[in-house]
Amino acid sequence: IRDVLTRYIHLDGIVLEHPSYSPCYCPSTQQRVKKDTGKEIDELTEEQYQQWKAIRVRDILTDFINLIRSINPAVEFGFYTGFSPRDGNIQRFQLNRGHNPQTLKQVGLDFVMPYCEGRHEDKEIEEMQKVIDYLDPFDIYLHTVIRKESPHNYQLPPKGPEYIRSIIAWGKEYHKKNPRFMGMTFFNEVKIPDENRQAVYDSIREKIT
């Protein structure tokens, strides 16, 4: 981060990808849990383990943001924070990753970026609104996956122009109702077919009525 901010002095923002925990029993994590809690991982309750993850994520993000502000106070900082899981239990999914809004508020983030991947089919928009509600009071940029084919190691539903148009149309209307909804980004440029890319351009150009 220091290298990027000193090389690119006109940069106005940085997004960190998924500073989070999955189930981890590596020696480093086990040692850190023991040091912080006095217990082994298996001795912690689910709530205690979630709380430990939240504090670790908070402290790491605080170190990042302090570094960024010391170099360029004008640079905004946020991170990717996940989606609605298939079972719809957003709170448990986020807490298990260490993303607790109450501890994240202590960091001083400028925004967070949940993302939608088309996992929920006709309930995609409904589920995204639940994620945004969970992340209150943070400003939101929605990270939108619009690639047609899945990566070989990460299965995603295929997406075409119709999906893209519907998500962007919803975003334009939702922004009127929720001032925390700041905008959308679209991923992954090198893997997007021409028709999906064109659907983004056409939908963005359409005027909001």
Secondary structure in CASP SS format (residue, H / E / C, confidence):
PFRMAT SS
TARGET T0000
AUTHOR 0000-0000-0000
METHOD secondary structure of the structure
MODEL  1
I C 1.00
R H 1.00
D H 1.00
V H 1.00
L H 1.00
T H 1.00
R H 1.00
Y C 1.00
I C 1.00
H C 1.00
L C 1.00
D C 1.00
G E 1.00
I E 1.00
V E 1.00
L E 1.00
E C 1.00
H C 1.00
P C 1.00
S C 1.00
Y C 1.00
S C 1.00
P C 1.00
C C 1.00
Y C 1.00
C C 1.00
P H 1.00
S H 1.00
T H 1.00
Q H 1.00
Q H 1.00
R H 1.00
V H 1.00
K H 1.00
K H 1.00
D H 1.00
T H 1.00
G C 1.00
K C 1.00
E C 1.00
I H 1.00
D H 1.00
E H 1.00
L C 1.00
T C 1.00
E H 1.00
E H 1.00
Q H 1.00
Y H 1.00
Q H 1.00
Q H 1.00
W H 1.00
K H 1.00
A H 1.00
I H 1.00
R H 1.00
V H 1.00
R H 1.00
D H 1.00
I H 1.00
L H 1.00
T H 1.00
D H 1.00
F H 1.00
I H 1.00
N H 1.00
L H 1.00
I H 1.00
R H 1.00
S H 1.00
I H 1.00
N C 1.00
P C 1.00
A C 1.00
V C 1.00
E E 1.00
F E 1.00
G E 1.00
F E 1.00
Y E 1.00
T E 1.00
G E 1.00
F C 1.00
S C 1.00
P C 1.00
R C 1.00
D C 1.00
G C 1.00
N C 1.00
I H 1.00
Q H 1.00
R H 1.00
F H 1.00
Q H 1.00
L H 1.00
N H 1.00
R H 1.00
G C 1.00
H C 1.00
N C 1.00
P H 1.00
Q H 1.00
T H 1.00
L H 1.00
K C 1.00
Q C 1.00
V C 1.00
G C 1.00
L C 1.00
D C 1.00
F E 1.00
V E 1.00
M E 1.00
P E 1.00
Y E 1.00
C E 1.00
E C 1.00
G C 1.00
R C 1.00
H C 1.00
E H 1.00
D H 1.00
K H 1.00
E H 1.00
I H 1.00
E H 1.00
E H 1.00
M H 1.00
Q H 1.00
K H 1.00
V H 1.00
I H 1.00
D H 1.00
Y H 1.00
L C 1.00
D C 1.00
P C 1.00
F C 1.00
D C 1.00
I E 1.00
Y E 1.00
L E 1.00
H E 1.00
T E 1.00
V E 1.00
I C 1.00
R C 1.00
K C 1.00
E C 1.00
S C 1.00
P C 1.00
H C 1.00
N C 1.00
Y C 1.00
Q C 1.00
L C 1.00
P C 1.00
P C 1.00
K C 1.00
G C 1.00
P H 1.00
E H 1.00
Y H 1.00
I H 1.00
R H 1.00
S H 1.00
I H 1.00
I H 1.00
A H 1.00
W H 1.00
G H 1.00
K H 1.00
E H 1.00
Y H 1.00
H H 1.00
K H 1.00
K H 1.00
N C 1.00
P C 1.00
R C 1.00
F E 1.00
M E 1.00
G E 1.00
M E 1.00
T E 1.00
F E 1.00
F E 1.00
N C 1.00
E H 1.00
V H 1.00
K H 1.00
I C 1.00
P C 1.00
D H 1.00
E H 1.00
N H 1.00
R H 1.00
Q H 1.00
A H 1.00
V H 1.00
Y H 1.00
D H 1.00
S H 1.00
I H 1.00
R H 1.00
E C 1.00
K C 1.00
I C 1.00
T C 1.00
END
